[in-house]
Amino acid sequence: MTNQPGWKIPIEDGLVMRGATLDDADPLSAYNGEAHHDPHDPNDPPGPAVWISEWTRDLISKPHPSMSLDDVIVLEDSRTGQ
């Protein structure tokens, strides 16, 4: 695995679609935890969905039989790095 994406495709307005790297594990984990939290579900505890954050980090950073970094696409703002 590498910390450099194998490919990048400029979109527009400074956006770039690219392959994920190991450096994306923490930001993607945080994003997925927030994105999968349902504030309207009374059974969903407050804050990010920790289980999906941990699962995302594991899928990106640990060997997995059916998933690799090649399966993850990131849309990045090349001006800010976010």
N, C-alpha and C positions, 0 to 999 in steps of 0.2 A: 504494500500500500504506500501511497505517496501523499505528501502535503501539497502537491501541485495537481490541479485538475488536468485530466487528459485532453479535455476539449473545452472551448469557450465559443459561444455564438453571441455576437452583439445583437441586441434587440433594437432599442431606440431610447432616447433620453438618458443615456448612460447606463441602461440596464443590460446585464449580461446573463445569459443562461449558460450554466456550466455544470460539469460533473462535481460531485461532492468530494471533499478531502477529509482527512482525520480532524483537521482544525474546525470543521463544521459540526462536530459531535455535540459540543456544549450549546452553541446557539440553536441548533435544530431541536435538541432535547427541550430547551426552554420554550421554544416556539410551540412545539407539539403539545407540551404540558398545558400551556395557556389556551391553545386552539381547541383542545378536547375537554376543557373544563366547562361544565354547564351550570351557570349561575342560577338558572331557573329550576334546576332539579334539587328538591329538598334533601335527597339522599346523597348528593354530590358534595363532599366537604369543601369548605372555602379554599381558595387558592388553586394553583395549577394541579392538573392530574398527574400526580407524582409517578404513578405506575407507567403511564405512557412516556413520560420523560425518561425514566430509567430504561424502558424497553427500547426507545429510540437510540439512546446512547449505546446500549449493548449491540443493537443491530449495525450501527455504524462503526463501532470501534473494536468489536470482537469477531473472530471467525464465526461464520454461520453457514450451515449447509445449503441454504437456498437464497441467500442475499449477500450482496457485497456493495462496496461504494459505487460500483458501476450502475447500480439500480437506483441511485439517489441523484436527483437533479435539483440544483439551487438556482434561484433567480436573485442576482446580486446587483446592488446599486454600486457601480464601479467608482462613483464619486465619493461615496462614504464608506464603502466596504461592508455595508449592512445587507 
